[in-house]
Amino acid sequence: MQPFDAQSKGDEQLLAALLDGMEAGLCAFDRKGVVTHWNAEATRILGWSAADAIGRRGFDGWAARAPDARQAEQRLLAAMSADGRRVHEFALVTKDGRRVLVRTQSAAVLGPDGQPNGVYCAFSEVDAQIDLERSVALSESLFDDASWGVVLVDADLRPAQVNAHAVRMLRAGREGVLGRPLGDLLGQGAEQLESTLQHVLAEGAPPASTDLWVSLRGDSAGTRHCWRSGFVRLGSPLGEEPVPLGVGWLFADITEQKTAEHESARVRFRYQQLHRADRAAAECEGALEAAVLHLDFALAGFADHALVDRADGAGRLVRIIATPEGEPGPGRPAEGNVVPVGYRRDHPACQAVERLGTVRTSFGAPDAERAAPRDRTDAWAEARQWPTGTVHGLATVLRSRGRTVGALTFLRGAGRRLFDRADAAYAEDVAARVAMALDLAGVAGPAERPDVAADGDRDGPGGR
């Protein structure tokens, strides 16, 4: 066991090391206001060394101007008779004569008898303190008032803190989010998010925001959301080397914006295709060749198959153009074909001709075709004399010079979405060009029925 004097000296050295290692300036005063302690950070801030400071009474005549020194001494000594800590701001003077505004925390130093023997004062420059307070205020506002989601993800890629907006976007209670793997919260997009988080932990934040398409776990509809996401790596300011504590993930829902952008891009592409088809068709030698060319341009990104049936003198539909039944390919004319296709009266193509409009149909609900066996969808397509694998159909009437020329049908297979009203509008634009070409090729329709009026876009049997 160390002798008392040696142990006491070791305690003093430890105390001195602790005081000098503080990140705030520290000074202490006895009951009369004489400086008894002065650490290295106080020297860095004010320039006065411990030898300059210790033994002086208050700050008057050296570290503060006379009016400021009296006010500072009164407030510091008043802390001996107060409970807890007191916070004040003082204007002090550096050794080279500059005036510095500092924020102080002072409290009484109690002796063995429980009576105050003096007071200690920890201080830092106001600017540095304000920076710290701003950082804390920013963190609190992000988690309280931000209009985007904020999630702090730990090094194990589990949410450690989450704000109210993120809870609403994830559609789970706060307790249901914290500590759970991201795969339990997200369906589609979870792997991409985890990969991005791992990259941020290892390499740092990406230079730009990332758009993540995700679906929420437990959402039976499988609705996809686009979240514009930004990431920041969180490191400890206390370590010698930055050790990643996790990742800050900030995100906002831009699904409507991205959907509108996709729709705009799709419309631009489609009508660029129509323009290109018009220019290419002008170079065709035959009108039937021009009709086939219009279909080839229209199929790109729109459908898997296209069928064109002309109306004969009796109003029956005869196949004249079709794409291959196997793999999707360019349309081929079936010249000389005079045998009617033999559709039933409730067939979508027949309904489109009768209504002078457009008919859409699909195999059941959007998720039904994914769950149904292939033989059921093939039987559904075969009953309509469509290629196997078809699950969505759109039929529209072909009209030129006030006469019904026939019907145009577009078909989509499994994995594609249903035809919507925008698709119907595009198909009608294509049909107008195909009908004109067929009319020029000499395809005549039956006499117009005066009792039939245009019926617009309708859903066919079993359609949606």
C-alpha positions in Angstrom: 0.0 0.0 0.0 1.3 3.5 -0.9 2.2 5.9 1.9 -0.3 8.6 2.5 1.9 11.4 1.0 2.6 9.4 -2.2 -1.1 8.5 -2.6 -2.1 12.1 -2.1 0.4 13.3 -4.6 -0.9 10.7 -7.1 -4.4 11.9 -6.6 -3.3 15.5 -7.2 -1.6 14.5 -10.4 -4.6 12.6 -11.6 -6.9 15.6 -10.8 -4.5 17.9 -12.7 -4.5 15.6 -15.7 -8.3 15.4 -15.7 -8.7 19.2 -15.4 -6.2 19.8 -18.3 -7.9 17.2 -20.5 -11.3 18.9 -20.3 -12.8 20.4 -23.4 -14.1 23.4 -21.5 -12.2 26.0 -19.7 -12.3 25.6 -15.9 -11.3 27.8 -13.0 -12.1 27.6 -9.3 -12.3 30.3 -6.6 -12.2 30.1 -2.8 -14.7 31.7 -0.5 -12.9 35.1 -1.0 -12.9 34.9 -4.8 -9.2 34.0 -5.2 -8.4 31.8 -8.2 -7.2 28.4 -7.0 -7.4 26.3 -10.3 -6.9 27.1 -14.0 -6.8 24.5 -16.6 -5.2 24.2 -20.1 -8.4 24.9 -22.0 -8.9 28.1 -20.1 -5.4 29.1 -21.2 -6.2 28.3 -24.8 -9.4 30.4 -24.8 -8.0 33.5 -22.9 -4.3 33.2 -23.3 -3.6 33.6 -19.6 -1.5 30.8 -18.1 -2.1 29.1 -14.8 0.8 31.0 -13.3 -0.8 34.3 -14.5 -4.2 33.3 -13.0 -3.8 31.4 -9.8 -3.6 33.6 -6.7 -5.5 36.6 -8.3 -8.7 37.8 -6.8 -11.6 37.7 -9.3 -11.0 38.9 -12.9 -10.5 42.6 -12.2 -7.4 44.2 -13.7 -6.4 41.2 -15.9 -9.1 39.0 -17.4 -12.0 41.4 -17.5 -12.7 45.1 -17.6 -13.6 46.7 -14.2 -17.5 46.9 -14.7 -17.5 43.4 -16.2 -15.3 42.0 -13.5 -17.5 43.2 -10.6 -20.6 41.7 -12.2 -18.8 38.4 -12.9 -17.5 38.1 -9.3 -20.9 38.8 -7.8 -22.6 36.2 -9.9 -19.9 33.6 -9.3 -19.8 33.9 -5.6 -23.6 33.9 -5.4 -23.4 30.4 -6.7 -22.1 29.2 -3.3 -25.4 29.9 -1.7 -27.6 28.6 -4.6 -28.8 25.1 -5.3 -27.5 23.4 -8.4 -25.7 25.0 -11.3 -26.0 28.6 -12.5 -25.6 29.6 -16.2 -24.3 33.1 -17.1 -22.6 34.9 -19.9 -19.6 37.1 -19.2 -17.4 39.3 -21.3 -13.7 38.5 -20.5 -10.5 39.8 -21.9 -7.7 37.7 -23.4 -4.0 38.3 -22.7 -3.6 40.1 -26.0 -6.5 42.5 -25.2 -9.3 40.9 -27.2 -12.8 40.8 -25.7 -14.4 37.4 -25.6 -17.9 36.5 -24.7 -18.1 33.2 -22.7 -20.9 31.1 -21.4 -20.3 29.8 -17.9 -21.7 27.1 -15.6 -20.9 27.6 -12.0 -21.7 25.7 -8.8 -20.6 25.6 -5.2 -17.6 23.4 -4.0 -18.6 21.8 -0.7 -16.0 21.0 2.0 -15.9 17.9 4.3 -18.4 19.6 6.6 -20.9 20.1 3.8 -20.4 23.9 3.8 -19.4 25.7 0.6 -15.6 26.3 0.4 -15.6 28.0 -2.9 -17.0 27.8 -6.4 -16.0 26.3 -9.7 -16.7 27.8 -13.1 -16.6 25.9 -16.4 -16.8 28.1 -19.5 -16.5 28.1 -23.3 -16.8 30.6 -26.1 -20.4 31.5 -26.9 -19.9 30.9 -30.6 -18.8 27.3 -29.9 -21.6 26.8 -27.5 -24.1 28.2 -30.0 -22.8 25.8 -32.6 -23.4 22.9 -30.2 -26.9 24.1 -29.3 -27.7 24.5 -33.0 -26.6 21.0 -33.7 -28.8 19.7 -30.8 -31.7 21.9 -31.9 -31.4 20.6 -35.5 -31.4 17.0 -34.3 -34.5 17.6 -32.2 -36.3 19.4 -35.0 -35.6 16.6 -37.5 -37.2 14.2 -35.1 -40.1 16.4 -34.1 -41.1 18.7 -36.9 -39.5 17.5 -40.2 -41.7 16.9 -43.1 -39.7 13.9 -44.3 -38.8 10.6 -42.6 -35.6 10.4 -40.5 -34.3 7.0 -39.3 -31.1 6.4 -37.5 -29.8 3.0 -38.4 -27.2 1.3 -36.2 -24.1 -0.6 -37.4 -26.3 -3.8 -37.5 -28.6 -2.1 -40.0 -31.5 -1.9 -37.5 -33.4 1.3 -36.8 -32.3 2.8 -33.5 -34.3 6.0 -33.6 -37.1 7.1 -35.9 -39.2 10.3 -36.2 -43.0 10.5 -36.4 -43.1 11.1 -40.1 -41.1 8.0 -40.8 -43.4 6.0 -38.6 -46.3 7.1 -40.7 -44.6 6.3 -43.9 -43.6 2.8 -42.7 -47.1 2.3 -41.4 -45.9 0.8 -38.1 -45.8 1.9 -34.5 -42.5 3.3 -33.2 -42.1 0.1 -31.1 -42.7 -2.0 -34.1 -39.9 -0.2 -36.0 -37.0 0.1 -33.5 -34.6 -2.8 -33.4 -36.2 -4.8 -36.2 -34.4 -5.9 -39.4 -35.3 -3.7 -42.4 -36.5 -6.8 -44.2 -39.3 -7.1 -41.6 -40.5 -3.6 -42.5 -40.0 -3.5 -46.3 -40.7 -6.1 -49.0 -39.4 -5.0 -52.3 -36.4 -2.6 -52.0 -35.1 -3.9 -48.7 -32.0 -5.5 -50.2 -31.1 -2.4 -52.2 -31.6 -0.2 -49.1 -29.4 -2.6 -46.9 -26.7 -2.6 -49.7 -26.7 1.2 -49.7 -26.4 1.4 -45.9 -23.5 -1.0 -45.9 -21.8 1.1 -48.6 -22.3 4.3 -46.5 -20.9 2.6 -43.4 -17.8 1.4 -45.3 -17.2 4.3 -47.8 -19.2 7.2 -46.7 -22.3 8.9 -48.0 -23.0 8.9 -51.8 -22.6 12.2 -53.6 -26.3 12.5 -54.5 -29.7 11.4 -53.3 -31.0 8.0 -54.3 -34.5 7.1 -55.5 -35.6 3.8 -53.9 -38.7 1.9 -55.0 -40.1 0.0 -52.0 -43.1 -1.9 -51.0 -44.2 -2.2 -47.3 -44.3 -5.6 -45.7 -47.9 -6.7 -45.0 -49.4 -4.5 -47.8 -51.5 -7.1 -49.6 -51.9 -4.8 -52.6 -48.1 -4.7 -53.1 -48.3 -0.9 -53.7 -44.9 0.5 -54.7 -43.6 3.7 -53.3 -40.7 5.8 -54.5 -38.7 7.4 -51.6 -36.0 9.9 -52.5 -33.3 9.1 -49.9 -30.2 10.8 -48.6 -27.7 9.2 -46.3 -25.1 10.4 -43.8 -22.6 8.4 -41.9 -22.6 9.0 -38.2 -19.2 8.9 -36.4 -18.2 9.5 -32.8 -16.5 12.9 -32.2 -14.8 11.4 -29.1 -12.7 8.8 -30.9 -9.2 9.4 -32.2 -10.3 7.8 -35.5 -13.8 8.2 -36.8 -15.7 5.0 -35.8 -19.1 4.7 -37.7 -21.9 4.6 -35.2 -24.5 4.0 -37.9 -26.2 5.9 -40.7 -28.8 8.7 -40.8 -31.4 7.9 -43.5 -33.6 10.8 -44.6 -36.3 10.1 -47.1 -39.4 11.7 -48.7 -42.2 10.1 -50.7 -42.0 11.3 -54.4 -44.2 8.5 -55.8 -46.7 10.9 -57.4 -43.9 12.9 -59.0 -42.1 9.9 -60.3 -45.3 8.4 -61.6 -46.1 11.6 -63.5 -42.6 11.6 -64.9 -42.9 8.0 -66.1 -46.3 8.7 -67.6 -44.9 11.8 -69.4 -42.0 9.8 -70.7 -44.3 7.0 -71.9 -46.6 9.5 -73.7 -43.6 11.2 -75.4 -42.2 7.8 -76.5 -45.5 6.6 -77.9 -46.2 9.7 -79.9 -42.6 9.7 -81.2 -43.3 6.2 -82.4 -46.4 7.5 -84.2 -44.5 10.2 -85.8 -41.7 7.9 -86.9 -44.3 5.4 -88.2 -46.0 8.2 -90.2 -42.8 9.1 -91.9 -41.8 5.5 -92.6 -45.3 4.6 -93.9 -45.1 7.4 -96.4 -42.2 5.5 -98.1 -44.1 2.2 -98.4 -45.2 1.1 -101.9 -48.4 -0.5 -100.7 -51.0 0.6 -98.2 -51.2 -2.9 -96.6 -47.4 -2.7 -96.0 -47.9 0.7 -94.4 -50.6 -0.8 -92.0 -48.2 -3.6 -91.0 -45.5 -1.0 -90.4 -47.8 1.1 -88.2 -48.4 -2.0 -86.0 -44.7 -2.8 -85.7 -43.9 0.7 -84.4 -46.9 0.7 -82.0 -46.0 -2.7 -80.4 -42.7 -1.4 -79.1 -43.1 -1.2 -75.3 -46.9 -1.4 -75.6 -48.0 -5.0 -76.3 -46.8 -8.4 -77.2 -49.1 -9.2 -80.0 -51.4 -7.4 -82.5 -54.2 -8.7 -84.6 -56.1 -6.9 -87.4 -59.4 -8.3 -88.6 -61.2 -6.6 -91.6 -65.0 -6.5 -91.8 -66.4 -8.2 -94.9 -69.7 -7.4 -96.7 -71.7 -9.4 -94.2 -70.1 -7.7 -91.2 -68.0 -10.7 -90.2 -64.4 -10.3 -89.2 -61.6 -11.8 -91.4 -58.0 -12.0 -90.2 -55.7 -10.0 -92.5 -52.6 -9.2 -90.2 -51.2 -11.0 -87.2 -48.0 -11.2 -85.2 -46.4 -14.7 -84.7 -48.0 -16.8 -82.0 -44.8 -17.8 -80.3 -42.2 -15.2 -79.5 -43.3 -11.6 -80.2 -42.3 -10.5 -83.6 -43.2 -8.2 -86.6 -46.7 -8.5 -88.0 -47.4 -10.4 -91.2 -50.2 -9.9 -93.7 -52.5 -12.8 -94.4 -53.3 -11.9 -98.0 -56.1 -13.7 -99.7 -57.7 -14.9 -96.5 -61.5 -14.9 -96.8 -62.5 -17.2 -94.0 -64.1 -15.4 -91.1 -62.4 -15.8 -87.7 -65.5 -17.2 -86.1 -65.6 -15.0 -83.0 -68.6 -15.4 -80.6 -70.9 -12.4 -80.4 -69.5 -11.5 -76.9 -65.9 -11.4 -78.2 -64.2 -8.1 -77.4 -63.4 -7.5 -81.1 -67.1 -8.0 -82.0 -68.2 -5.7 -79.2 -65.7 -3.0 -80.3 -67.2 -3.1 -83.8 -70.8 -3.1 -82.5 -70.1 -0.2 -80.0 -67.8 1.7 -82.4 -65.4 2.1 -79.5 -62.8 0.3 -77.4 -63.1 -2.7 -75.2 -60.6 -3.8 -72.6 -60.6 -7.2 -70.9 -58.3 -9.2 -68.6 -58.1 -12.6 -66.9 -59.6 -11.8 -63.5 -58.1 -9.3 -61.0 -54.6 -8.0 -61.3 -53.3 -10.5 -58.8 -55.5 -13.4 -60.0 -53.4 -14.0 -63.1 -50.2 -14.4 -61.0 -51.9 -17.0 -58.8 -53.8 -18.9 -61.5 -52.3 -22.0 -63.1 -51.0 -21.5 -66.6 -53.5 -23.9 -68.1 -56.4 -21.7 -66.9 -55.0 -18.5 -68.5 -54.2 -20.4 -71.7 -57.8 -21.8 -71.8 -59.1 -18.3 -71.3 -56.9 -17.0 -74.2 -57.8 -20.0 -76.5 -61.6 -19.4 -76.0 -61.0 -15.9 -77.5 -58.7 -17.3 -80.3 -55.7 -15.4 -78.9 -52.1 -16.7 -78.5 -51.3 -18.8 -75.4 -50.0 -16.8 -72.5 -52.3 -13.8 -73.1 -53.9 -12.3 -70.0 -54.8 -8.8 -71.1 -56.6 -7.7 -74.3 -57.6 -4.4 -75.9 -59.8 -4.3 -79.0 -60.8 -1.1 -80.8 -62.8 -0.4 -84.0 -61.1 0.5 -87.3 -63.0 3.3 -89.1 -62.2 5.3 -92.2 -64.4 7.8 -94.1 -67.4 7.1 -91.9 -67.3 3.3 -92.4 -66.2 0.4 -90.2 -63.2 -1.2 -91.7 -62.6 -3.9 -89.0 -61.1 -4.3 -85.6 -57.6 -4.0 -84.1 -56.6 -6.0 -81.1 -53.5 -5.6 -78.8 -52.6 -8.4 -76.4 -50.3 -8.5 -73.4 -48.9 -11.6 -71.6 -48.3 -12.4 -67.9 -46.0 -9.9 -66.1 -47.5 -6.9 -67.9 -50.0 -4.6 -66.4 -53.6 -4.2 -67.5 -54.5 -1.9 -70.3 -55.7 1.5 -68.9 -57.5 4.4 -70.4 -54.3 6.0 -71.6 -53.5 2.8 -73.4 -56.9 2.9 -75.0 -56.4 6.4 -76.3 -53.1 5.4 -77.8 -54.6 2.3 -79.4 -57.3 4.5 -81.0 -54.7 6.8 -82.5 -52.9 3.7 -84.0 -56.2 2.3 -85.2 -57.0 5.6 -87.1 -53.8 5.2 -89.0 -54.2 1.5 -89.7 -57.8 2.0 -90.8 -56.7 4.7 -93.3 -54.1 2.4 -94.7 -56.5 -0.5 -95.0 -59.0 1.8 -96.7 -56.4 2.8 -99.2 -55.6 -0.8 -99.7 -59.1 -1.4 -100.9 -60.7 -2.9 -97.7 -64.3 -1.7 -97.7 -66.7 -2.0 -94.7 -70.4 -2.7 -94.6 -73.0 0.0 -94.8 -73.2 2.1 -91.7 -76.0 1.2 -89.3 -77.9 4.4 -88.4 -79.1 3.1 -85.1 -75.6 2.5 -83.7 -73.8 5.4 -82.0 -70.3 5.6 -80.7 -70.1 4.1 -77.2 -66.6 5.1 -76.1 -64.3 3.0 -74.0 -66.0 0.0 -72.3 -64.7 -3.0 -70.4 -65.3 -6.4 -72.1 -66.7 -9.6 -70.6 -64.7 -10.6 -67.5 -62.7 -7.4 -67.9 -61.9 -4.7 -65.5 
